[in-house]
Amino acid sequence: MATKQELLALAANTENLIARTPRPAAHQLEQRDRIIAAAHAAGITDAEISAARQAQ
């Protein structure tokens, strides 16, 4: 099981990857949605993910 910090890093990395991909495939978007949902379930907010994205 991933720690909250690991899940936050994964969510931020995934968001950054999608942002850099000109036309992400449906499976990439679905995977991102699952990762973000898991982060939310762990108590991570969108603001925390955004801050982690900007810190990278």
ZANU-884717 format. One record per atom (N, C-alpha, C): residue in three letters; z, y, x. Coordinates in steps of 0.1 Angstrom, whole numbers, plus 5000, padded with zeros to 4 digits. Each point is the difference from the previous one (the first is absolute). Example, Ala and Ser with C-alpha at 12.3 -4.5 7.8 and 13.67 -1.06 7.14 Angstrom:
! ZANU-884717
ALA507849435132
ALA500050124991
ALA500050125009
SER499350114996
SER500050115009
SER500850114992
This chain:
! ZANU-884717
MET500049885008
MET500050124992
MET500050125009
ALA499250104996
ALA499950125008
ALA501150104997
THR500450075010
THR501150104998
THR499450124993
LYS500850094995
LYS499550124993
LYS499250085010
GLN500450015012
GLN499350085010
GLN498649945003
GLU500049875001
GLU498749935003
GLU499150024988
LEU500549994988
LEU499250024988
LEU499550144999
LEU500850105004
LEU499650145000
LEU498850025010
ALA500249945012
ALA498950015010
ALA498749944995
LEU500149884994
LEU498949934994
LEU499350084989
ALA500850064991
ALA499450094990
ALA499350125006
ALA500650065009
ALA499450125007
ALA498749965007
ASN500149895008
ASN498849965007
ASN498849974990
THR500449934989
THR498949964991
THR499450124993
GLU500950104997
GLU499450124993
GLU499150085010
ASN500450005013
ASN499250075010
ASN498749925002
LEU500049875000
LEU498849925001
LEU499050034989
ILE500550004988
ILE499250024988
ILE499450155001
ALA500850095004
ALA499650145001
ALA498850025010
ARG500049915010
ARG499050015010
ARG498749924997
THR500149914990
THR498949924996
THR499150074991
PRO498750025003
PRO499150074991
PRO499949944986
ARG499849874999
ARG499949944987
ARG500849875001
PRO501350014997
PRO500849885001
PRO499649904989
ALA500149875004
ALA499649894991
ALA501249994990
ALA499649934989
ALA501049984989
ALA501249935005
HIS499849895008
HIS501149935005
HIS501050085009
GLN499450105007
GLN500850085008
GLN500950094991
LEU499450054990
LEU500850094991
LEU501049924992
GLU499749884997
GLU501049914993
GLU501149975009
GLN499749975013
GLN501149975009
GLN500950125002
ARG499450125001
ARG500750125002
ARG501050024988
ASP499549974988
ASP500850024988
ASP501249905000
ARG499749885005
ARG501149905000
ARG501150045010
ILE499550065012
ILE501050045010
ILE500850124995
ILE499350104994
ILE500750114994
ILE501049964989
ALA499649914992
ALA500949954990
ALA501349935006
ALA499749925010
ALA501249945007
ALA500950105006
ALA499450115006
ALA500850115006
ALA500850074989
HIS499450024989
HIS500750074989
HIS501249904995
ALA499749884999
ALA501049904996
ALA501250005010
ALA499750035012
ALA501150005010
ALA500750145001
GLY499650094991
GLY500750134999
GLY499350105009
ILE498949985005
ILE499350105008
ILE499150094991
THR500250135002
THR499350094991
THR498650045006
ASP499250064992
ASP498750055004
ASP500250105011
ALA501050094998
ALA500350105010
ALA500349945014
GLU500749895000
GLU500449945013
GLU498749945006
ILE499249944992
ILE498749945005
ILE499150125006
SER499950114992
SER499250115005
SER500650065013
ALA501350015001
ALA500650055013
ALA499749905011
ALA500149874998
ALA499749915010
ALA498550005004
ARG499150024991
ARG498650025003
ARG499750115009
GLN500750124997
GLN499750125007
GLN500749995014
ALA501049915002
ALA500649995013
ALA499249915009
GLN499149934995
GLN499249915009
GLN499050075008
